[in-house]
C-alpha cells in the first residue's frame, strides 16, 4: 500500500526543509505539496460576494503557483514527482481538512521555531495542525549550517 503524504509549503526555509525531509524520508510515499492562500478577514469580506474579488487575490494565486513550481523543481532534483494543490482560508484548518478529506496518512510541516510570548500569544500553524490532525504530523526544523 502506497502511503500518502501532504507537505505544507509557504516559501519559508522551514517549509523547504519539510519538503526535503518528506522527499528523503518517504521514498515510497505519494507526496502532495499544499499551499494555503490566507484570505483577509473582517472589513474587506463584507464588501464582496466572492473570494476572487478580494484585494490581492490574483497576486496571492500567482505567488502560490510560483511556490508550487519551485516545489516541483525540488522534487525533480530528487528524481521524484509530486502533486500540487492550492487551497484558500485559514492555513491550519485547511491543511488538516485537506489531509482528512483526501485520505492522507501523514502531514509534514515546517516549524517556525517561535518561543516564549510569541508562541503563547500567536500560536503557530504547525502547533495548530499538530493539535487538530487525526493522523501523524512530522514537524521539521530547518537545520542551520554550522
N, C-alpha and C positions, 0 to 999 in steps of 0.2 A: 504494500500500500504506500503510495506516494504521499508524504506529508505536505501540508500547505502552510506556508509562512507568509505573513504580511509584515512589511517593513515600512514604518512611518518615515517619510523624508520631508525635510523642511529647509534644506540648504545649509544647515548648521554643520560644523565639524563633527558634532556628536551624531547627527543623523548619517553622515558619511561613514563614520566608524561603525554604526549599526548595520548599514548595508554591507560593508566589507566583512563584518563578523558573520552575517547571515550567509553570504556567498561562500565563505570559507568553512564555516562550521556545519552547514546543512547542504552538502553537495547533492543529495538525492531529493531535496525538497523543491517543490514548485514555489517560486517566490514572486510575490506581487509587491511593487513599490506603490505606496499610497501617500498622496499629498492632500491635505485638507486646507481649503481656502477658508480662512476665518471671515465670516460675514460681520459687518458692523451691526451693532445693536443699538436700540434706543431711537434717537431722534430721526435718523435717516430712514429707518424702516417704516415709519408712519406715513411717508410720502410716496411710497412705491408699492405696486402690486406684485412685482416680480424681483427676485434677487438679481437678475441680469440688468436691471435698471439702477442698481446701487452704484454710487460713485466708486470708481476704481475697479469695478468688477472685471472688465476686459483686461486691464493690466495684470490683475491677480491671476486670471486664467492663463495669460501668456507666460507669466513667471512660473506658474505651475508646469506648463508644458516644457519650459526650458529645464527646470529641475529634474523632471522625469526623463528627458532626453539624456541628461548627464548621468542619471542612474542607469539607463540602458547602456551607455558607453562604459560605465564602470563594470557592469555585468559582462559585457562583451570582452573586456580586457581579461576577465577570469574565465573566458570561454563558456559563459552562461547566458541564458536568456531570462527575461523577466517580463511579467505583465505590468502595466502601469495604469493607475486609476486616480482620478481627481474627484474629490467629494467637497461639499461646502457645508459649513456650520461650525460648531464648537469642536475643536480638534479631538480632545479626549473622547467625547461622546461618539463622534463619527468614526474614529479608529476602532473602538470596541464594537459599535453597532455593525460596521462593515465586516469585521472579523467574524462575528457571530452569525450574521445573515448569510455569509458566504462559506461557512463551514471550515474556517481556518483552524489549524491545530495550535498555532503559536503566533505571538506578536513579538517583533524585535523593534525596540525603540531606543533612541539615544537619550542619555541623561544630560540635563543642563547643569548639573552639579551645584544647584543652589544650596546654600546653607543658612543657618540662623534665621533671622527675621524674614528675609526674602522667601525662604522655603515655607515658613509657617503662614505668612500673610498671603502669598501669591499662589502657592501650590503649583507644582509643575504639571505639564501634560503627562509626563511619564508616570508621576505618582498617581494621578487620577486614573490612568489606564491600568496600572497595577491593581488599584483598589476595585475597579469595576469589571475587569475582564474575567470570564469564567474559564479561560484557557491559560496555558503557560505564557508568561511575559518575560522576555530577556531584556534587561536594561543595560545598555552598553555605554561605558565611559570612554571618551576619547583619550588615547594614550599620548601624552606629551613626549616629544623627543628629549632624551636626556643625554 
